[in-house]
Amino acid sequence: MSQNKAIFYHAGCAVCVDAEQRLAHSLDPARYDVEVVHLGEQPGRLREAEQAGVKSVPALLIDGQPLHINFGAALADLR
């Protein structure tokens, strides 16, 4: 079985860290190659997240579709 890419975008807040621990790390590693992107530490990736349809963090981009998990912060607030 081939691996699909999943990207978990977050900003380091408590909501984001909780979602990362509960969701991003529970994806089957045989099915998904999970990359965690802390937008507070990697602001250069904000545009990438926006272009993928991410509106707020935490969010999981899986199979090319953004899944907004809970509202921690709007991407505009991270600029």
C-alpha positions, 0 to 999 in steps of 0.5 A: 500500500502506498503512503499518502501525504498528510500535513498538520498545520498548527500555531503552537497553542494548547488547542493545536498541541492537543489536536496534534497529539490526539489526531495527527499522531493517530493516523496509520503510518502505513497509510499516511506520511504525516508532516507537522508544520508549526506556522509560528515557527515556519511563517513562510508556509502560511501561503502554502496552507492558504492555497490548500484551503486552510482557514484556521489552525489546527487543521489537517490537510489529508488527501488534498482536503483541509479538515478544520479540527477546532478553532485555535487561530485564523491564518490571518491572525498569524501574519 
